[in-house]
Amino acid sequence: MLAFNNRDRNRVQSKDLPIHGWYQFVLGYPPHLVRYYIEKFGLSQKDVILDPFAGTGTTLVEASMSNLVSWGVEANPITYFASKIKTYRNYNINTLENYLGYIFDSIKLSYKYHGIFEGTLDPFTLQTSLTPITVTKIDKISAEQERMIPRGFISPRPLSKVLIIREIIEKIEDINVRDFFKLALATFIVKDAGNISFGPEIGKTKSKEDVDSLYKFMTIASSMISDLQKTKLVAESTPYFGDARNLSAVLPRYLLRKVKYPAHRAGHLKTILAAREIFLVHDGT
Ligand SMILES: C[S@@+](CC[C@H](N)C(=O)[O-])C[C@H]1O[C@@H](n2cnc3c(N)ncnc32)[C@H](O)[C@@H]1O
């Protein structure tokens, strides 16, 4: 039995927040549930876990922390993206910190250029060997993105700030570093910049006309980096993008041979637009 009262049974425990907490997902279940089933099924290192509906990777991250190899399949691009970033095991903390310094300096230069002033001045002291950039032209969002973001989910001023930060992150060549900070940006949009509430359906909150973006974004990104110092992913976890009803089109053949139960019967495709911010940070490809 899970030793939790009803209130806490479905909540993420605070000790589980590192990495698991990188992206808020209404449909997610808590990591302690995965630990419970690992124990209940008596899984050991000779077993491999397959989560055909991997979401943001709770099963995969927890399996990896428990030194169990796992694979996941996920049909929603944003949750797949989050699971990929959360399960990547080769981040270099010094490199991330160096890029965080670059992002910080570039945001300050770009805001100065556009006459954007924020209350919190220099909340962080960061060293970087990288040359910052100044974003001189704020990108417009594409027509498709505009269609996907319902009116009012983000106000114009926070949106301009998000687009500046996105442009700065896009210039990072290393894809793993770039995607790491894109996930931080997605979290920043959900938590701080957007007018979004989860309850559990996605709703619209009162419009925020502005956001203290430098402080808030840097807090999220630096706490993600410090999570990597606190938490260790041990075993390999691999999320695959696709439809679990057709596993043969998603999993490599050598993995497919090992699947012994009909995962395709476990549900139907429901690509939920659980996170509209994907259209701001990631084009879903
Ligand atoms: C309940 S959530 C999974 C939660 C996840 N284990 C977590 O805690 O992060 C179910 C997930 O299944 C995905 N999904 C639904 N139908 C699918 C299908 N046919 N193939 C792959 N993924 C699917 C949804 O996009 C959603 O992310």
Ligand as a Chemical Component Dictionary entry (heavy atoms), coordinates in Angstrom:
data_LIG
# 
_chem_comp.id                   LIG 
_chem_comp.type                 NON-POLYMER 
_chem_comp.pdbx_formal_charge   0 
_chem_comp.three_letter_code    LIG 
# 
loop_
_chem_comp_atom.comp_id 
_chem_comp_atom.atom_id 
_chem_comp_atom.alt_atom_id 
_chem_comp_atom.type_symbol 
_chem_comp_atom.charge 
_chem_comp_atom.model_Cartn_x 
_chem_comp_atom.model_Cartn_y 
_chem_comp_atom.model_Cartn_z 
_chem_comp_atom.pdbx_ordinal 
LIG C1  C1  C 0  -1.505 10.443 -18.222 1  
LIG S1  S1  S 1  -0.380 11.079 -19.353 2  
LIG C2  C2  C 0  1.113  10.314 -18.917 3  
LIG C3  C3  C 0  1.715  10.910 -17.722 4  
LIG C4  C4  C 0  3.150  10.597 -17.606 5  
LIG N1  N1  N 0  3.377  9.238  -17.270 6  
LIG C5  C5  C 0  3.791  11.568 -16.619 7  
LIG O1  O1  O 0  3.587  11.459 -15.418 8  
LIG O2  O2  O -1 4.455  12.492 -17.110 9  
LIG C6  C6  C 0  -0.807 10.241 -20.820 10 
LIG C7  C7  C 0  0.041  10.634 -22.005 11 
LIG O3  O3  O 0  -0.265 9.740  -23.061 12 
LIG C8  C8  C 0  -0.116 10.437 -24.273 13 
LIG N2  N2  N 0  -0.832 9.656  -25.282 14 
LIG C9  C9  C 0  -2.186 9.485  -25.418 15 
LIG N3  N3  N 0  -2.431 8.630  -26.436 16 
LIG C10 C10 C 0  -1.224 8.247  -26.942 17 
LIG C11 C11 C 0  -0.816 7.361  -27.975 18 
LIG N4  N4  N 0  -1.700 6.688  -28.720 19 
LIG N5  N5  N 0  0.493  7.175  -28.221 20 
LIG C12 C12 C 0  1.416  7.825  -27.466 21 
LIG N6  N6  N 0  1.096  8.687  -26.475 22 
LIG C13 C13 C 0  -0.201 8.904  -26.203 23 
LIG C14 C14 C 0  -0.684 11.813 -23.980 24 
LIG O4  O4  O 0  -0.159 12.788 -24.866 25 
LIG C15 C15 C 0  -0.207 12.036 -22.532 26 
LIG O5  O5  O 0  1.002  12.753 -22.498 27 
# 
loop_
_chem_comp_bond.comp_id 
_chem_comp_bond.atom_id_1 
_chem_comp_bond.atom_id_2 
_chem_comp_bond.value_order 
_chem_comp_bond.pdbx_ordinal 
LIG C1  S1  SING 1  
LIG S1  C2  SING 2  
LIG S1  C6  SING 3  
LIG C2  C3  SING 4  
LIG C3  C4  SING 5  
LIG C4  N1  SING 6  
LIG C4  C5  SING 7  
LIG C5  O1  DOUB 8  
LIG C5  O2  SING 9  
LIG C6  C7  SING 10 
LIG C7  O3  SING 11 
LIG C7  C15 SING 12 
LIG O3  C8  SING 13 
LIG C8  N2  SING 14 
LIG C8  C14 SING 15 
LIG N2  C9  SING 16 
LIG N2  C13 SING 17 
LIG C9  N3  DOUB 18 
LIG N3  C10 SING 19 
LIG C10 C11 SING 20 
LIG C10 C13 DOUB 21 
LIG C11 N4  SING 22 
LIG C11 N5  DOUB 23 
LIG N5  C12 SING 24 
LIG C12 N6  DOUB 25 
LIG N6  C13 SING 26 
LIG C14 O4  SING 27 
LIG C14 C15 SING 28 
LIG C15 O5  SING 29 
# 
